[in-house]
Amino acid sequence: MATMAEKTAVLVDDSVYILKQLKEFFESKLYFAVLATGVDGIEAVQLYRKHQPDLMTLDITMPQKNGIDAAREIIREFPRARLLMVTAVRGEEAMGYQSFGAQGIIFKPLRLGDADYVKNFAKIVDQIVSPRK
């Protein structure tokens, strides 16, 4: 159960292993309450509607509906949604993340044992969820 000051997250990735890593990282290192996890873009949209978290992570490559389409749909309905892409996809598709509504991107593989990677990940999350001026 989230406290008043605790930030909330919904994590979406088609890899159960990645979801487990992200959930542990968000809860133990970033002090987020993880409200739910999902495995595809259809679930992402449903979970965003239900929970409206402070942050949602989305993989780009997922079955049924990819993270880009899910992000566009969420932003259309919730223009202030805060979305972070967590993906192995490189190149133009990934670097265009702002064009479909995401505010940041983290690349896989997750290197949660690498202090610099973790510091950068935490900084990006903080920039996304900090109150907007």
A tleap script that builds the chain and sets N, CA, C and O, in Angstrom:
source leaprc.protein.ff14SB
mol = sequence {
  NMET ALA THR MET ALA GLU LYS THR ALA VAL
  LEU VAL ASP ASP SER VAL TYR ILE LEU LYS
  GLN LEU LYS GLU PHE PHE GLU SER LYS LEU
  TYR PHE ALA VAL LEU ALA THR GLY VAL ASP
  GLY ILE GLU ALA VAL GLN LEU TYR ARG LYS
  HIE GLN PRO ASP LEU MET THR LEU ASP ILE
  THR MET PRO GLN LYS ASN GLY ILE ASP ALA
  ALA ARG GLU ILE ILE ARG GLU PHE PRO ARG
  ALA ARG LEU LEU MET VAL THR ALA VAL ARG
  GLY GLU GLU ALA MET GLY TYR GLN SER PHE
  GLY ALA GLN GLY ILE ILE PHE LYS PRO LEU
  ARG LEU GLY ASP ALA ASP TYR VAL LYS ASN
  PHE ALA LYS ILE VAL ASP GLN ILE VAL SER
  PRO ARG CLYS
}
set mol.1.N position { 0.845 -1.197 0.000 }
set mol.1.CA position { 0.000 0.000 0.000 }
set mol.1.C position { 0.882 1.250 0.000 }
set mol.1.O position { 1.785 1.369 0.828 }
set mol.2.N position { 0.633 2.160 -0.901 }
set mol.2.CA position { 1.453 3.356 -1.034 }
set mol.2.C position { 1.133 4.358 0.078 }
set mol.2.O position { -0.029 4.575 0.422 }
set mol.3.N position { 2.175 4.956 0.624 }
set mol.3.CA position { 1.973 6.019 1.598 }
set mol.3.C position { 1.780 7.312 0.811 }
set mol.3.O position { 1.931 7.339 -0.410 }
set mol.4.N position { 1.445 8.372 1.523 }
set mol.4.CA position { 1.198 9.656 0.851 }
set mol.4.C position { 2.413 10.119 0.036 }
set mol.4.O position { 2.256 10.627 -1.074 }
set mol.5.N position { 3.609 9.947 0.577 }
set mol.5.CA position { 4.804 10.446 -0.102 }
set mol.5.C position { 5.382 9.452 -1.101 }
set mol.5.O position { 6.210 9.821 -1.935 }
set mol.6.N position { 4.956 8.210 -1.025 }
set mol.6.CA position { 5.546 7.191 -1.883 }
set mol.6.C position { 5.058 7.330 -3.318 }
set mol.6.O position { 3.868 7.518 -3.571 }
set mol.7.N position { 5.995 7.234 -4.244 }
set mol.7.CA position { 5.630 7.297 -5.654 }
set mol.7.C position { 5.185 5.914 -6.109 }
set mol.7.O position { 5.599 4.896 -5.554 }
set mol.8.N position { 4.336 5.898 -7.127 }
set mol.8.CA position { 3.784 4.638 -7.619 }
set mol.8.C position { 4.250 4.360 -9.040 }
set mol.8.O position { 4.521 5.276 -9.817 }
set mol.9.N position { 4.336 3.064 -9.362 }
set mol.9.CA position { 4.762 2.653 -10.702 }
set mol.9.C position { 3.961 1.444 -11.151 }
set mol.9.O position { 3.515 0.630 -10.342 }
set mol.10.N position { 3.790 1.351 -12.464 }
set mol.10.CA position { 3.285 0.158 -13.132 }
set mol.10.C position { 4.354 -0.207 -14.152 }
set mol.10.O position { 4.808 0.646 -14.915 }
set mol.11.N position { 4.754 -1.473 -14.164 }
set mol.11.CA position { 5.849 -1.942 -15.002 }
set mol.11.C position { 5.318 -2.899 -16.058 }
set mol.11.O position { 4.554 -3.810 -15.740 }
set mol.12.N position { 5.717 -2.701 -17.316 }
set mol.12.CA position { 5.204 -3.542 -18.403 }
set mol.12.C position { 6.353 -4.009 -19.290 }
set mol.12.O position { 7.101 -3.213 -19.858 }
set mol.13.N position { 6.464 -5.334 -19.386 }
set mol.13.CA position { 7.497 -5.954 -20.224 }
set mol.13.C position { 7.048 -7.379 -20.495 }
set mol.13.O position { 6.440 -8.006 -19.628 }
set mol.14.N position { 7.333 -7.902 -21.679 }
set mol.14.CA position { 6.911 -9.269 -21.986 }
set mol.14.C position { 7.839 -10.318 -21.376 }
set mol.14.O position { 7.576 -11.513 -21.509 }
set mol.15.N position { 8.915 -9.901 -20.712 }
set mol.15.CA position { 9.817 -10.827 -20.030 }
set mol.15.C position { 9.529 -10.829 -18.530 }
set mol.15.O position { 9.668 -9.807 -17.859 }
set mol.16.N position { 9.130 -11.982 -18.018 }
set mol.16.CA position { 8.864 -12.117 -16.587 }
set mol.16.C position { 10.145 -11.844 -15.789 }
set mol.16.O position { 10.100 -11.258 -14.708 }
set mol.17.N position { 11.279 -12.274 -16.334 }
set mol.17.CA position { 12.566 -12.051 -15.679 }
set mol.17.C position { 12.864 -10.551 -15.545 }
set mol.17.O position { 13.274 -10.090 -14.479 }
set mol.18.N position { 12.658 -9.801 -16.618 }
set mol.18.CA position { 12.889 -8.350 -16.590 }
set mol.18.C position { 11.926 -7.693 -15.605 }
set mol.18.O position { 12.323 -6.820 -14.833 }
set mol.19.N position { 10.660 -8.113 -15.630 }
set mol.19.CA position { 9.681 -7.544 -14.689 }
set mol.19.C position { 10.116 -7.764 -13.244 }
set mol.19.O position { 9.998 -6.868 -12.407 }
set mol.20.N position { 10.612 -8.945 -12.962 }
set mol.20.CA position { 11.070 -9.255 -11.603 }
set mol.20.C position { 12.229 -8.328 -11.218 }
set mol.20.O position { 12.249 -7.780 -10.115 }
set mol.21.N position { 13.192 -8.156 -12.131 }
set mol.21.CA position { 14.334 -7.271 -11.874 }
set mol.21.C position { 13.869 -5.826 -11.656 }
set mol.21.O position { 14.296 -5.162 -10.711 }
set mol.22.N position { 12.996 -5.355 -12.534 }
set mol.22.CA position { 12.500 -3.977 -12.425 }
set mol.22.C position { 11.734 -3.764 -11.122 }
set mol.22.O position { 11.925 -2.755 -10.444 }
set mol.23.N position { 10.872 -4.709 -10.776 }
set mol.23.CA position { 10.059 -4.585 -9.561 }
set mol.23.C position { 10.959 -4.472 -8.330 }
set mol.23.O position { 10.760 -3.602 -7.482 }
set mol.24.N position { 11.941 -5.354 -8.244 }
set mol.24.CA position { 12.848 -5.308 -7.096 }
set mol.24.C position { 13.627 -3.993 -7.070 }
set mol.24.O position { 13.796 -3.394 -6.008 }
set mol.25.N position { 14.098 -3.548 -8.225 }
set mol.25.CA position { 14.851 -2.297 -8.310 }
set mol.25.C position { 13.991 -1.102 -7.902 }
set mol.25.O position { 14.424 -0.272 -7.103 }
set mol.26.N position { 12.793 -1.012 -8.439 }
set mol.26.CA position { 11.911 0.115 -8.126 }
set mol.26.C position { 11.532 0.133 -6.649 }
set mol.26.O position { 11.472 1.198 -6.034 }
set mol.27.N position { 11.279 -1.032 -6.085 }
set mol.27.CA position { 10.863 -1.079 -4.681 }
set mol.27.C position { 12.036 -0.870 -3.714 }
set mol.27.O position { 11.913 -0.116 -2.749 }
set mol.28.N position { 13.167 -1.532 -3.966 }
set mol.28.CA position { 14.252 -1.495 -2.982 }
set mol.28.C position { 15.229 -0.335 -3.172 }
set mol.28.O position { 15.829 0.124 -2.200 }
set mol.29.N position { 15.396 0.142 -4.388 }
set mol.29.CA position { 16.382 1.207 -4.632 }
set mol.29.C position { 15.752 2.574 -4.918 }
set mol.29.O position { 16.308 3.607 -4.545 }
set mol.30.N position { 14.608 2.575 -5.571 }
set mol.30.CA position { 13.965 3.851 -5.922 }
set mol.30.C position { 12.795 4.185 -4.999 }
set mol.30.O position { 12.242 5.283 -5.061 }
set mol.31.N position { 12.424 3.239 -4.149 }
set mol.31.CA position { 11.356 3.426 -3.153 }
set mol.31.C position { 10.006 3.787 -3.764 }
set mol.31.O position { 9.315 4.698 -3.307 }
set mol.32.N position { 9.659 3.054 -4.796 }
set mol.32.CA position { 8.350 3.174 -5.425 }
set mol.32.C position { 7.460 2.044 -4.918 }
set mol.32.O position { 7.948 0.970 -4.565 }
set mol.33.N position { 6.175 2.290 -4.885 }
set mol.33.CA position { 5.202 1.219 -4.684 }
set mol.33.C position { 4.824 0.728 -6.075 }
set mol.33.O position { 4.250 1.484 -6.858 }
set mol.34.N position { 5.137 -0.525 -6.394 }
set mol.34.CA position { 4.775 -1.089 -7.691 }
set mol.34.C position { 3.347 -1.621 -7.566 }
set mol.34.O position { 3.090 -2.596 -6.860 }
set mol.35.N position { 2.429 -0.959 -8.264 }
set mol.35.CA position { 1.006 -1.274 -8.143 }
set mol.35.C position { 0.588 -2.473 -8.975 }
set mol.35.O position { -0.340 -3.196 -8.614 }
set mol.36.N position { 1.281 -2.684 -10.100 }
set mol.36.CA position { 0.909 -3.783 -10.998 }
set mol.36.C position { 2.015 -3.976 -12.024 }
set mol.36.O position { 2.853 -3.100 -12.240 }
set mol.37.N position { 1.994 -5.162 -12.657 }
set mol.37.CA position { 2.878 -5.426 -13.783 }
set mol.37.C position { 2.037 -5.993 -14.917 }
set mol.37.O position { 0.997 -6.610 -14.687 }
set mol.38.N position { 2.500 -5.776 -16.142 }
set mol.38.CA position { 1.799 -6.290 -17.310 }
set mol.38.C position { 2.790 -6.815 -18.325 }
set mol.38.O position { 3.987 -6.537 -18.245 }
set mol.39.N position { 2.274 -7.591 -19.300 }
set mol.39.CA position { 3.166 -8.260 -20.250 }
set mol.39.C position { 2.990 -7.831 -21.712 }
set mol.39.O position { 3.698 -8.338 -22.582 }
set mol.40.N position { 2.069 -6.916 -21.999 }
set mol.40.CA position { 1.928 -6.421 -23.370 }
set mol.40.C position { 1.278 -5.041 -23.363 }
set mol.40.O position { 0.830 -4.549 -22.328 }
set mol.41.N position { 1.239 -4.432 -24.546 }
set mol.41.CA position { 0.713 -3.075 -24.663 }
set mol.41.C position { -0.767 -2.946 -24.363 }
set mol.41.O position { -1.208 -1.902 -23.881 }
set mol.42.N position { -1.542 -3.981 -24.637 }
set mol.42.CA position { -2.976 -3.940 -24.322 }
set mol.42.C position { -3.152 -3.837 -22.808 }
set mol.42.O position { -3.926 -3.021 -22.308 }
set mol.43.N position { -2.410 -4.691 -22.090 }
set mol.43.CA position { -2.454 -4.645 -20.623 }
set mol.43.C position { -1.950 -3.305 -20.108 }
set mol.43.O position { -2.488 -2.775 -19.135 }
set mol.44.N position { -0.931 -2.754 -20.744 }
set mol.44.CA position { -0.373 -1.469 -20.317 }
set mol.44.C position { -1.442 -0.389 -20.286 }
set mol.44.O position { -1.562 0.345 -19.305 }
set mol.45.N position { -2.214 -0.293 -21.355 }
set mol.45.CA position { -3.269 0.723 -21.428 }
set mol.45.C position { -4.314 0.488 -20.333 }
set mol.45.O position { -4.727 1.428 -19.654 }
set mol.46.N position { -4.732 -0.746 -20.168 }
set mol.46.CA position { -5.723 -1.078 -19.129 }
set mol.46.C position { -5.192 -0.756 -17.735 }
set mol.46.O position { -5.905 -0.186 -16.909 }
set mol.47.N position { -3.940 -1.122 -17.480 }
set mol.47.CA position { -3.349 -0.876 -16.160 }
set mol.47.C position { -3.146 0.612 -15.905 }
set mol.47.O position { -3.293 1.076 -14.774 }
set mol.48.N position { -2.808 1.360 -16.953 }
set mol.48.CA position { -2.660 2.809 -16.754 }
set mol.48.C position { -4.009 3.414 -16.382 }
set mol.48.O position { -4.101 4.212 -15.449 }
set mol.49.N position { -5.044 3.040 -17.105 }
set mol.49.CA position { -6.386 3.562 -16.792 }
set mol.49.C position { -6.787 3.249 -15.355 }
set mol.49.O position { -7.341 4.095 -14.653 }
set mol.50.N position { -6.499 2.026 -14.929 }
set mol.50.CA position { -6.906 1.587 -13.588 }
set mol.50.C position { -6.114 2.283 -12.488 }
set mol.50.O position { -6.695 2.726 -11.497 }
set mol.51.N position { -4.786 2.386 -12.649 }
set mol.51.CA position { -3.932 2.847 -11.549 }
set mol.51.C position { -3.439 4.289 -11.671 }
set mol.51.O position { -3.151 4.923 -10.656 }
set mol.52.N position { -3.336 4.820 -12.896 }
set mol.52.CA position { -2.780 6.151 -13.144 }
set mol.52.C position { -1.562 6.413 -12.252 }
set mol.52.O position { -1.574 7.326 -11.427 }
set mol.53.N position { -0.513 5.603 -12.425 }
set mol.53.CA position { 0.672 5.703 -11.564 }
set mol.53.C position { 1.485 6.966 -11.840 }
set mol.53.O position { 1.276 7.662 -12.834 }
set mol.54.N position { 2.420 7.238 -10.927 }
set mol.54.CA position { 3.348 8.350 -11.144 }
set mol.54.C position { 4.272 8.064 -12.319 }
set mol.54.O position { 4.748 8.987 -12.981 }
set mol.55.N position { 4.528 6.766 -12.581 }
set mol.55.CA position { 5.414 6.374 -13.668 }
set mol.55.C position { 5.009 5.006 -14.201 }
set mol.55.O position { 4.636 4.116 -13.437 }
set mol.56.N position { 5.085 4.850 -15.508 }
set mol.56.CA position { 4.898 3.536 -16.128 }
set mol.56.C position { 6.120 3.252 -16.980 }
set mol.56.O position { 6.582 4.111 -17.731 }
set mol.57.N position { 6.647 2.020 -16.853 }
set mol.57.CA position { 7.709 1.595 -17.762 }
set mol.57.C position { 7.078 0.744 -18.860 }
set mol.57.O position { 6.144 -0.021 -18.618 }
set mol.58.N position { 7.609 0.894 -20.068 }
set mol.58.CA position { 7.114 0.147 -21.223 }
set mol.58.C position { 8.287 -0.375 -22.039 }
set mol.58.O position { 9.244 0.352 -22.309 }
set mol.59.N position { 8.202 -1.638 -22.425 }
set mol.59.CA position { 9.147 -2.178 -23.395 }
set mol.59.C position { 8.641 -1.748 -24.768 }
set mol.59.O position { 7.436 -1.559 -24.934 }
set mol.60.N position { 9.510 -1.590 -25.749 }
set mol.60.CA position { 9.049 -1.259 -27.102 }
set mol.60.C position { 8.518 -2.505 -27.792 }
set mol.60.O position { 7.438 -2.470 -28.382 }
set mol.61.N position { 9.260 -3.603 -27.726 }
set mol.61.CA position { 8.881 -4.820 -28.437 }
set mol.61.C position { 8.087 -5.740 -27.516 }
set mol.61.O position { 8.645 -6.373 -26.620 }
set mol.62.N position { 6.770 -5.804 -27.749 }
set mol.62.CA position { 5.882 -6.674 -26.966 }
set mol.62.C position { 4.822 -7.254 -27.881 }
set mol.62.O position { 4.516 -6.672 -28.922 }
set mol.63.N position { 4.255 -8.398 -27.507 }
set mol.63.CA position { 3.202 -8.998 -28.334 }
set mol.63.C position { 1.898 -8.191 -28.271 }
set mol.63.O position { 1.688 -7.391 -27.359 }
set mol.64.N position { 1.052 -8.418 -29.238 }
set mol.64.CA position { -0.289 -7.846 -29.373 }
set mol.64.C position { -0.300 -6.346 -29.637 }
set mol.64.O position { -0.864 -5.903 -30.638 }
set mol.65.N position { 0.317 -5.553 -28.753 }
set mol.65.CA position { 0.439 -4.113 -28.981 }
set mol.65.C position { 1.801 -3.715 -28.439 }
set mol.65.O position { 2.113 -3.966 -27.274 }
set mol.66.N position { 2.619 -3.087 -29.296 }
set mol.66.CA position { 3.957 -2.726 -28.834 }
set mol.66.C position { 3.913 -1.505 -27.917 }
set mol.66.O position { 2.881 -0.847 -27.784 }
set mol.67.N position { 5.044 -1.219 -27.293 }
set mol.67.CA position { 5.115 -0.126 -26.336 }
set mol.67.C position { 4.911 1.244 -26.947 }
set mol.67.O position { 4.408 2.151 -26.283 }
set mol.68.N position { 5.295 1.407 -28.206 }
set mol.68.CA position { 5.096 2.700 -28.875 }
set mol.68.C position { 3.604 2.969 -29.049 }
set mol.68.O position { 3.131 4.060 -28.730 }
set mol.69.N position { 2.867 1.992 -29.548 }
set mol.69.CA position { 1.422 2.168 -29.731 }
set mol.69.C position { 0.712 2.352 -28.391 }
set mol.69.O position { -0.211 3.157 -28.275 }
set mol.70.N position { 1.150 1.600 -27.380 }
set mol.70.CA position { 0.561 1.736 -26.043 }
set mol.70.C position { 0.829 3.139 -25.490 }
set mol.70.O position { -0.069 3.769 -24.932 }
set mol.71.N position { 2.066 3.625 -25.645 }
set mol.71.CA position { 2.420 4.961 -25.158 }
set mol.71.C position { 1.554 6.025 -25.829 }
set mol.71.O position { 1.031 6.921 -25.166 }
set mol.72.N position { 1.409 5.917 -27.151 }
set mol.72.CA position { 0.578 6.900 -27.883 }
set mol.72.C position { -0.855 6.901 -27.363 }
set mol.72.O position { -1.448 7.961 -27.162 }
set mol.73.N position { -1.410 5.710 -27.147 }
set mol.73.CA position { -2.783 5.597 -26.671 }
set mol.73.C position { -2.921 6.180 -25.259 }
set mol.73.O position { -3.878 6.900 -24.973 }
set mol.74.N position { -1.972 5.868 -24.388 }
set mol.74.CA position { -2.015 6.384 -23.011 }
set mol.74.C position { -1.912 7.908 -23.015 }
set mol.74.O position { -2.674 8.575 -22.314 }
set mol.75.N position { -0.985 8.468 -23.791 }
set mol.75.CA position { -0.789 9.926 -23.837 }
set mol.75.C position { -2.013 10.634 -24.417 }
set mol.75.O position { -2.367 11.728 -23.976 }
set mol.76.N position { -2.661 10.009 -25.408 }
set mol.76.CA position { -3.890 10.606 -25.956 }
set mol.76.C position { -4.947 10.758 -24.858 }
set mol.76.O position { -5.621 11.784 -24.769 }
set mol.77.N position { -5.078 9.736 -24.037 }
set mol.77.CA position { -6.096 9.731 -22.981 }
set mol.77.C position { -5.633 10.472 -21.728 }
set mol.77.O position { -6.440 11.109 -21.051 }
set mol.78.N position { -4.356 10.394 -21.419 }
set mol.78.CA position { -3.786 10.991 -20.209 }
set mol.78.C position { -2.548 11.799 -20.598 }
set mol.78.O position { -1.427 11.308 -20.464 }
set mol.79.N position { -2.736 13.034 -21.078 }
set mol.79.CA position { -1.612 13.821 -21.604 }
set mol.79.C position { -0.466 14.037 -20.612 }
set mol.79.O position { 0.665 14.284 -21.031 }
set mol.80.N position { -0.733 13.951 -19.324 }
set mol.80.CA position { 0.315 14.179 -18.325 }
set mol.80.C position { 0.958 12.878 -17.834 }
set mol.80.O position { 1.736 12.890 -16.880 }
set mol.81.N position { 0.635 11.769 -18.481 }
set mol.81.CA position { 1.227 10.480 -18.091 }
set mol.81.C position { 2.741 10.563 -18.192 }
set mol.81.O position { 3.289 11.200 -19.092 }
set mol.82.N position { 3.402 9.908 -17.252 }
set mol.82.CA position { 4.865 9.868 -17.241 }
set mol.82.C position { 5.293 8.459 -17.630 }
set mol.82.O position { 5.027 7.494 -16.913 }
set mol.83.N position { 5.957 8.357 -18.774 }
set mol.83.CA position { 6.306 7.057 -19.351 }
set mol.83.C position { 7.807 6.949 -19.571 }
set mol.83.O position { 8.455 7.876 -20.056 }
set mol.84.N position { 8.344 5.785 -19.198 }
set mol.84.CA position { 9.762 5.483 -19.390 }
set mol.84.C position { 9.879 4.216 -20.221 }
set mol.84.O position { 9.374 3.164 -19.829 }
set mol.85.N position { 10.539 4.311 -21.365 }
set mol.85.CA position { 10.766 3.132 -22.187 }
set mol.85.C position { 11.967 2.379 -21.625 }
set mol.85.O position { 13.004 2.982 -21.346 }
set mol.86.N position { 11.831 1.059 -21.459 }
set mol.86.CA position { 12.932 0.193 -21.027 }
set mol.86.C position { 13.034 -0.861 -22.120 }
set mol.86.O position { 12.193 -1.755 -22.207 }
set mol.87.N position { 14.074 -0.756 -22.961 }
set mol.87.CA position { 14.086 -1.529 -24.197 }
set mol.87.C position { 15.484 -1.946 -24.645 }
set mol.87.O position { 16.481 -1.320 -24.286 }
set mol.88.N position { 15.533 -2.993 -25.421 }
set mol.88.CA position { 16.779 -3.413 -26.062 }
set mol.88.C position { 16.874 -2.831 -27.473 }
set mol.88.O position { 17.920 -2.927 -28.114 }
set mol.89.N position { 15.781 -2.224 -27.960 }
set mol.89.CA position { 15.748 -1.647 -29.304 }
set mol.89.C position { 16.669 -0.429 -29.360 }
set mol.89.O position { 16.618 0.437 -28.486 }
set mol.90.N position { 17.498 -0.370 -30.379 }
set mol.90.CA position { 18.405 0.763 -30.575 }
set mol.90.C position { 18.017 1.479 -31.866 }
set mol.90.O position { 17.186 0.990 -32.631 }
set mol.91.N position { 18.614 2.618 -32.095 }
set mol.91.CA position { 18.424 3.316 -33.357 }
set mol.91.C position { 17.276 4.313 -33.327 }
set mol.91.O position { 16.809 4.729 -32.267 }
set mol.92.N position { 16.837 4.683 -34.526 }
set mol.92.CA position { 15.836 5.743 -34.665 }
set mol.92.C position { 14.547 5.455 -33.914 }
set mol.92.O position { 13.992 6.342 -33.266 }
set mol.93.N position { 14.069 4.218 -33.998 }
set mol.93.CA position { 12.811 3.875 -33.334 }
set mol.93.C position { 12.894 4.184 -31.843 }
set mol.93.O position { 11.967 4.763 -31.274 }
set mol.94.N position { 13.989 3.805 -31.216 }
set mol.94.CA position { 14.159 4.056 -29.786 }
set mol.94.C position { 14.415 5.535 -29.499 }
set mol.94.O position { 13.838 6.099 -28.569 }
set mol.95.N position { 15.269 6.154 -30.288 }
set mol.95.CA position { 15.637 7.536 -30.004 }
set mol.95.C position { 14.505 8.521 -30.289 }
set mol.95.O position { 14.582 9.687 -29.902 }
set mol.96.N position { 13.478 8.064 -30.953 }
set mol.96.CA position { 12.307 8.909 -31.182 }
set mol.96.C position { 11.279 8.799 -30.072 }
set mol.96.O position { 10.117 9.156 -30.268 }
set mol.97.N position { 11.692 8.303 -28.893 }
set mol.97.CA position { 10.748 8.041 -27.805 }
set mol.97.C position { 9.899 9.253 -27.434 }
set mol.97.O position { 8.741 9.083 -27.054 }
set mol.98.N position { 10.428 10.460 -27.529 }
set mol.98.CA position { 9.653 11.642 -27.165 }
set mol.98.C position { 8.518 11.885 -28.157 }
set mol.98.O position { 7.490 12.455 -27.792 }
set mol.99.N position { 8.694 11.462 -29.398 }
set mol.99.CA position { 7.663 11.686 -30.413 }
set mol.99.C position { 6.397 10.875 -30.132 }
set mol.99.O position { 5.322 11.228 -30.617 }
set mol.100.N position { 6.509 9.802 -29.361 }
set mol.100.CA position { 5.292 9.050 -29.028 }
set mol.100.C position { 4.899 9.203 -27.568 }
set mol.100.O position { 4.079 8.437 -27.062 }
set mol.101.N position { 5.477 10.184 -26.886 }
set mol.101.CA position { 4.976 10.553 -25.568 }
set mol.101.C position { 5.802 10.140 -24.367 }
set mol.101.O position { 5.481 10.542 -23.248 }
set mol.102.N position { 6.855 9.352 -24.550 }
set mol.102.CA position { 7.673 8.957 -23.402 }
set mol.102.C position { 8.617 10.097 -23.029 }
set mol.102.O position { 8.999 10.906 -23.874 }
set mol.103.N position { 8.981 10.144 -21.766 }
set mol.103.CA position { 9.874 11.206 -21.297 }
set mol.103.C position { 11.312 10.728 -21.094 }
set mol.103.O position { 12.201 11.536 -20.824 }
set mol.104.N position { 11.544 9.422 -21.223 }
set mol.104.CA position { 12.891 8.909 -21.032 }
set mol.104.C position { 13.041 7.508 -21.584 }
set mol.104.O position { 12.065 6.848 -21.941 }
set mol.105.N position { 14.306 7.065 -21.645 }
set mol.105.CA position { 14.579 5.724 -22.160 }
set mol.105.C position { 15.763 5.131 -21.403 }
set mol.105.O position { 16.740 5.819 -21.107 }
set mol.106.N position { 15.653 3.854 -21.100 }
set mol.106.CA position { 16.724 3.071 -20.477 }
set mol.106.C position { 16.947 1.858 -21.381 }
set mol.106.O position { 15.994 1.231 -21.844 }
set mol.107.N position { 18.205 1.543 -21.622 }
set mol.107.CA position { 18.498 0.421 -22.512 }
set mol.107.C position { 18.801 -0.863 -21.745 }
set mol.107.O position { 19.475 -0.854 -20.715 }
set mol.108.N position { 18.284 -1.959 -22.278 }
set mol.108.CA position { 18.618 -3.295 -21.794 }
set mol.108.C position { 19.887 -3.716 -22.520 }
set mol.108.O position { 20.177 -3.195 -23.597 }
set mol.109.N position { 20.642 -4.638 -21.962 }
set mol.109.CA position { 20.302 -5.395 -20.759 }
set mol.109.C position { 20.383 -4.519 -19.513 }
set mol.109.O position { 21.201 -3.602 -19.436 }
set mol.110.N position { 19.522 -4.816 -18.538 }
set mol.110.CA position { 19.559 -4.093 -17.271 }
set mol.110.C position { 20.866 -4.451 -16.570 }
set mol.110.O position { 21.163 -5.624 -16.347 }
set mol.111.N position { 21.631 -3.439 -16.233 }
set mol.111.CA position { 22.905 -3.662 -15.547 }
set mol.111.C position { 22.793 -3.115 -14.132 }
set mol.111.O position { 23.468 -2.153 -13.767 }
set mol.112.N position { 21.925 -3.746 -13.340 }
set mol.112.CA position { 21.602 -3.218 -12.019 }
set mol.112.C position { 22.714 -3.442 -10.999 }
set mol.112.O position { 22.609 -2.986 -9.861 }
set mol.113.N position { 23.781 -4.142 -11.399 }
set mol.113.CA position { 24.960 -4.290 -10.557 }
set mol.113.C position { 26.028 -3.249 -10.874 }
set mol.113.O position { 27.055 -3.186 -10.197 }
set mol.114.N position { 25.792 -2.433 -11.897 }
set mol.114.CA position { 26.729 -1.404 -12.354 }
set mol.114.C position { 26.323 -0.072 -11.726 }
set mol.114.O position { 25.265 0.468 -12.047 }
set mol.115.N position { 27.154 0.455 -10.838 }
set mol.115.CA position { 26.810 1.669 -10.082 }
set mol.115.C position { 26.475 2.858 -10.985 }
set mol.115.O position { 25.531 3.596 -10.704 }
set mol.116.N position { 27.237 3.052 -12.069 }
set mol.116.CA position { 26.976 4.189 -12.970 }
set mol.116.C position { 25.642 4.023 -13.694 }
set mol.116.O position { 24.892 4.987 -13.849 }
set mol.117.N position { 25.348 2.800 -14.136 }
set mol.117.CA position { 24.083 2.506 -14.810 }
set mol.117.C position { 22.917 2.781 -13.862 }
set mol.117.O position { 21.934 3.413 -14.249 }
set mol.118.N position { 23.028 2.309 -12.629 }
set mol.118.CA position { 21.970 2.492 -11.626 }
set mol.118.C position { 21.783 3.978 -11.318 }
set mol.118.O position { 20.654 4.456 -11.205 }
set mol.119.N position { 22.887 4.698 -11.185 }
set mol.119.CA position { 22.819 6.143 -10.908 }
set mol.119.C position { 22.106 6.871 -12.048 }
set mol.119.O position { 21.256 7.729 -11.807 }
set mol.120.N position { 22.452 6.529 -13.283 }
set mol.120.CA position { 21.814 7.139 -14.449 }
set mol.120.C position { 20.323 6.781 -14.509 }
set mol.120.O position { 19.489 7.644 -14.781 }
set mol.121.N position { 19.990 5.509 -14.255 }
set mol.121.CA position { 18.601 5.035 -14.252 }
set mol.121.C position { 17.805 5.847 -13.220 }
set mol.121.O position { 16.726 6.355 -13.524 }
set mol.122.N position { 18.344 5.963 -12.000 }
set mol.122.CA position { 17.655 6.695 -10.929 }
set mol.122.C position { 17.480 8.172 -11.299 }
set mol.122.O position { 16.440 8.767 -11.014 }
set mol.123.N position { 18.497 8.760 -11.933 }
set mol.123.CA position { 18.427 10.173 -12.330 }
set mol.123.C position { 17.330 10.387 -13.377 }
set mol.123.O position { 16.567 11.349 -13.289 }
set mol.124.N position { 17.251 9.502 -14.355 }
set mol.124.CA position { 16.211 9.616 -15.388 }
set mol.124.C position { 14.824 9.488 -14.763 }
set mol.124.O position { 13.928 10.272 -15.076 }
set mol.125.N position { 14.644 8.508 -13.886 }
set mol.125.CA position { 13.348 8.329 -13.216 }
set mol.125.C position { 13.004 9.586 -12.418 }
set mol.125.O position { 11.872 10.067 -12.480 }
set mol.126.N position { 13.965 10.118 -11.673 }
set mol.126.CA position { 13.729 11.308 -10.868 }
set mol.126.C position { 13.327 12.498 -11.739 }
set mol.126.O position { 12.422 13.252 -11.381 }
set mol.127.N position { 13.993 12.665 -12.877 }
set mol.127.CA position { 13.662 13.778 -13.780 }
set mol.127.C position { 12.239 13.627 -14.322 }
set mol.127.O position { 11.535 14.620 -14.508 }
set mol.128.N position { 11.823 12.401 -14.573 }
set mol.128.CA position { 10.482 12.165 -15.127 }
set mol.128.C position { 9.401 12.429 -14.077 }
set mol.128.O position { 8.384 13.050 -14.384 }
set mol.129.N position { 9.606 11.970 -12.857 }
set mol.129.CA position { 8.533 12.052 -11.855 }
set mol.129.C position { 8.573 13.316 -11.012 }
set mol.129.O position { 7.631 13.578 -10.264 }
set mol.130.N position { 9.655 14.123 -11.112 }
set mol.130.CA position { 9.702 15.361 -10.354 }
set mol.130.C position { 8.572 16.269 -10.814 }
set mol.130.O position { 8.200 16.269 -11.987 }
set mol.131.N position { 8.028 17.044 -9.876 }
set mol.131.CA position { 6.912 17.926 -10.261 }
set mol.131.C position { 7.302 18.820 -11.433 }
set mol.131.O position { 8.400 19.373 -11.491 }
set mol.132.N position { 6.366 18.937 -12.354 }
set mol.132.CA position { 6.633 19.757 -13.535 }
set mol.132.C position { 6.446 21.223 -13.207 }
set mol.132.O position { 5.522 21.610 -12.492 }
set mol.133.N position { 7.345 22.026 -13.746 }
set mol.133.CA position { 7.279 23.479 -13.492 }
set mol.133.C position { 6.406 24.127 -14.521 }
set mol.133.O position { 6.215 25.343 -14.491 }
savepdb mol mol.pdb
quit
